[in-house]
Amino acid sequence: MLMYEKILRLKRQLPQLGWVERLLYAVSELIQRHQRGFEIKDIWGQYVANPPFVPYWSSEVSTQTYSQLVAVMGCGHSGSGAVLDLLAEYDGVSTFYNHELDSGNQNQMGVEFEILRHSGGLFMLEKAVTEQYEAQQDAVVKQFLNLCEWLYKRIGGPYNKRFLQLTREFLDSILLARIPTPQSKYYTWIHCPHLSILGTGGDRLIWGGNGAIYLLRKMSVKEYRTLAQKYITSILRGIKSLPILVLDQMLQDSFCDIDRYLDYVGPFKAIYSIRDPRDVYVTGSKLGALWIPRDPRIFVKWFLDDRGVGRCKSLSHPNALVIHFEDLVMHYENTVRKIETYLGLSPNQHIHSRKFFDPSVSRKNVGSFNMFEDQSAIRYIEKSLPNYCYQSIGGND
């Protein structure tokens, strides 16, 4: 049953793969589970299939690629998975995303597009390039290379052999010098979801070396973003996609600078999903989400500032749409029409209506705070964030 579910998952999210590739991927997943049971680890100390089978896309540029790019954003079980599942029901839409619990489809697993926003990603690299933090340049490049190595070895998808080639070309365009060392002593930690890597920054993977010291050339923000956009666009053009390609968590959830993101990825549309903070707090507590603070006082600060949820609520930009998870559940038809209008979708394209996202199933996630055992925490959040609680903004009518 486990293998069958994995193959069905791949069939929906990766329709371009054949049954043999889906089967091999499922077998690899089972081997990985088996190795965890016997505590078999690789050189990084991680439990993986040996070698892991990551089929996804070929190294060649796809001839069937997207004409419109969509980024769905959310943080802390804010309901972005519901939006992703909804869009997966449309003809002409390819969704490419990671495990989400808010949507009800808890067995779906895809990939977040992390090369920009993640620790060590392109956004972080921008400061080192444009502001010339000389003492940090080497460490930041190593973090970026380490992230690329993790994406290639652990995630796959668009992070394939062609991705490595594009990464080398991009780095060659921003590096002033790469000074090889006999054996690098400069190890870099980078923490990714469920994984920590200790390595030499991916130098061997990209250049075939054993480590190096890196110096960045000085350039303007505009020049750097132009090179970064060429890099990102080249990666995305390798994805075989229907006319609309939907990516999960491509942008930073702590900032809503749409104009900056347009510089990086070119034309795109963003959909931000936000949710009643009381339900976010309860979901995080019940699921043991480490990134969601348990202390209600810290949670309020996190909700407003650290994760940008408060910022996106008042976002006004033609390339951004803010959706309340509660509206998608409680006012399904109206909210769906709003999303269709924003993306230029026709109701006739909604060929699998309620197949992946069923509002009647997700209603149990609305107002879950009413049954939470610590009502003092709920009252504190209500008092601190009245403008973000759903009934305060005209919901539940």
N, C-alpha and C positions, 0 to 999 in steps of 0.2 A: 504493500500500500504506500509505503514511504517513497519508493522509486516511482510509482505511478503518479503520485501527487507532484513530484519534482518534474516529471516529464510534462504533465499538464501545465505546470507553472511556466516552463520554458516555451511550450506551444503558444501560450497567450502573449508572453512578453518578448519572445524571440521567434516570431513566425518564419523568419528566413532560414532557420536551421532545419536540417533534415532529422528524421527520427533516429538515425544512427548517432548523430552528434548529441542529440538530447539524451539518448541512452547512455553514451559514454560519460556525459557530464553527471548524470544521476549516479552511475557506478563510482565515479570519482568522489562524489559527495558521501557515498556509503563507506568507501575506503577511509576517508577522512574521519568519519564517525568511529570506525573500527579502530583507527590508530589512537584516537583520543582514549578509547577504552583501555588500550594496552600501554598508554603513555609513550607512544613512539613519536619522537620529535625530530625536526630537521635541524640544520645548523643554526637557525635563528632561535631555536628553542620553542618552535610553534608546532602544533599538530596539523599536518597537512597530508594530502595524498602525495604519493611519491612515484612519478612526478605528477603534479596536479594537471588535470585536463581542463583547459579553459578555451572552449571553441569560439563562442560568440561571433566575432567578425574576422574576416581575413585581413592580411596586411595591405591589401590593395584598396585604392579609393573606390568607394561604391558608386555604381552608376544610378542607383535608386536612392536618392538622398532627399533631405527635407527642403521645403521652401519657406517654412515658418518655424521659428524656434520659440518654445515656451518653457519658462522656468517656474516651477511650483515651489514655494518656500513656506516653511513653518518651523516651529521649534518647540520642543517639550510637549509632544502629543497635542498639538494645536489643531489637528484635523487635516493636515496637508495630504495624508494618505487617502482621505475620502475624496479629495479633488482629483488625485491621481487615478484612483479607481474609477471615478466617474468618467474621466477623459478616455480611459481605456475602453469604454463602451462604444466609442465613436468610430465609424468608418473613416479611414484616411488619417488616423492618429496612431503614432507609435509612442508608447510610454516606456520609460527606462528608469526604474527607481528601486528604492531599498525597502526594507521591512518597516511597515507602518502598522500601528495598533489601533489608530482612531477609526479606521475605515470598516473594521469587522473582518477584513480578509487577512487574518493573521498568519497565513501560511505562504504569503507571497514574498519572494525575495528577489531583488534585482540589484542595481548598483546606483549609488549616489554619484553625481559628477563632482569630484572633489578637488580637482587640480587647481582651481582658483582659490577657494575659500579656506581650505584645510591648513593646519599648522605647517608652515614651510611652503605654502602654495604661492601662486603668482602675485596675490595681493601683498603678501609678506615680502616677497622678493622685490616688489616695486620700491619700497622704502630704502632697501639696501642699495639699489641701483641709482635712484634719483637723489637721495639725500646723502649718499656717500658716507655711510657709517663704516669707515675703514676697518675699525676693530671688529666689526660683526660680519663683514662681507663673506669671509671664508665659511663661517658657521652657517649663515643663511643659505648659501649655495649648497652646502652639505645637507642641510635640512630639505631643501627642494629635491635634491637627488635621492635622498633617502625616501621621501614621499613617492617619487616616481618609481623607485624600486618596489616599494610596498604595493602600489597600484598595479604594477606589471605582474608581480609574483602572486599577489593575494586576491586581486579583484578581477583582472582580465578585462573583458568587454572591449571598449575602444582602446584600452591600455595594452596594446599588442606590440609586435615587433616594429610595425610602422610607427607607433607611438614613440618607441625608443629612438628611431631615426629622426623623427621630428623634434624630439627633445634635444638631441645633440645639435641639430641645426639651430635651434632656438638659443641654446646656451652659447654656441660659437658666436652668435651675433651680439651677445651682451657681455661676454667675457673679454677682459683685457689680456689676461694671461692665465694659463693653467700650468702650474709648476709641479710636475710629477715628483713623488717621493718614493724611496725604495719600499717602504712599508709604512702607511699612514698611521700616525699616533693620534690623529684627531678624530675620535669617535663621536658620533652625534646621536643623541636620543631623540626620537620623535614618537609621540603617542598618538595612535590612531584607534578607532573603535575596536575593542577586543584584542588589541595587538600593540606591542611595543617592539621597536626594532633598534638594535644596536649594530651599527655598521660604519663603513667608510664613506657614506654618502652616495653610494651607487656608482662610484667611479668605474669600477670594473664592468658594470652592466652597460654603461654608456660609451666609455672609451676603451675598455679592456685593460685599464690600469689598476694599480694597487692603492690608489689614493693620491691626492694632490692638495696643493694650496691654491685657492682661487682668488683672482683679483677681477673686479668688475670695472668695466669702462664707464665713464661718466656720460650720462645722457639725460635729456629732458623727459618729463612725464609723458608728453605726447609721443616722443620717439619710442619709449619703452612700451607704451600701450599699443602702439601700432604694430610692433613686433609680436607682442603677446596676442593680439587679435589674429594675426596671421597664423600663429601657432595653434590657438584654440580652434579657429575655423578649419584648419587642416585636420585636426583630430576629429572634429564633428563630421567632416565630409567623408570620413572613413566608415561612418555608421550607416548601415543599410536601413533606410527609414521610409515610412509613408510621408505624405506631404507635410504633416505637422509632427515635429519631434518634441516630446515633452521630457524634460530632465528634472530630476529631483534634487533639491538643495544645491543648486549650482552656485548661488550667490551667498553672500554673508547675511545671516539673519540678525546681526547686531547693527547693521547699517542699511539704509534704504536709498543709497545714492544711485538712482537709476541711470543718470547721465554717465556716471563713472563706469557702470556695467556695460552701457552701450559702447563705450570706448574699447572694452575688452572683447565682447562677443559679437558686436555688430547688431543689426536689427533683431529684437526679440521682444516678447511680452512676458511680464511677470505676474503671477497670481500668488498673493500672500494669504495664508489661512490663519485666522486668529480665533481664539476660543475663550470662553468664560474662565478667568483665572482660578476660580474655585474648583472647577472641574479639572483644570490642568494640575492643580496642586494635589487633588485626590488621586488622579490617574498616576502621577509620578510617585506618590506615596505607596499606592497599592502594587505597582509594578517594580518598585525599588529602583527607579531611574536615578542613577547617581548624579546626573547633571541637573536635576531639579532639586533645589534646596528643601530640606524638611522643616527647617525653622521658618515659620510664617513671616517673620520680620525680614529675614534674608530673601525669602521667596519674593516678597513685594519689590525689593530692590532689583532682584534678578529679572522679574517680569517687566519692569519699566525700563531698565537701563541695559543690563548685561546682554540680554538677548534681543533687544530691539523690538519687542512685541508692541510696546507703547508707541514707538516711532512709526511703525507701518500703519497703525490704526488711522492716523490722520494723513497718510500719504495721498498726494494728489498729483498724478502724472499720467499722461496718455498711454504710457507703456506699462502701467501697473494697475492691478485690480485687487482690492482687499475683500475677502470673503469671510463671513462669520460661519464657523462650523455649524453653529446652532441654526442659522438661516438655511444652510444646505439641507439640514435634517428636518426642521420644522416647517420651512417654506420652500419645499423642494422644487416645485415647478417654476416659481418665480426666480429662484436663484440659478437654476439650470439655464433659463432663458437669458439671464444676465451674462452668464459665462459664454453661452453660444454667441451672443451679440458681440461680446468683447473679442472673441477669437475668430469670428466670421464663420462659425459652424452653422449648419442647417439642422433643424430638428429631424429631418429625414436621415441625417447621418447617425442619429442615435439608435443604431440597429440592435444594440444589446442592452436596452434600457433596464436598469436595476439588476443586471447580472452580476456585476462586481461591487457596486455600491447600492445598497438597499436602505433607504432612510428609515424604514420601519424597524430594521435590525439595529441601526445606530441610535435610535431614540433612547435606548437604555443608557447611553453615554452622556445624555443631556440632563443636567440636574443631579448628577451622581453625588454632588456635595451634600445633598439633603440627608443622605443616609450615612455620611461619614461619622466615625465615632468621636473625632475631636472637633466639636462644633465651635470651641473657643478659637481655634485656628481659622475656621471658616468665617467667623464674625470679624476677626481682625483683618482678613483679606477683603471682606466686603466693605469695611469702614475705610481701608486704605486705598482701595481701587474701585470706588463706586461707579466711575464712568466706563469701566471695562466689564462690569457684571452684566450679563445678558439682558435681564429684565429692565435694567436701567437705560438701555439703548433701544427700547421699543420692541424687545423680543417677547417670546412666550405669549403672544396674543392669539 
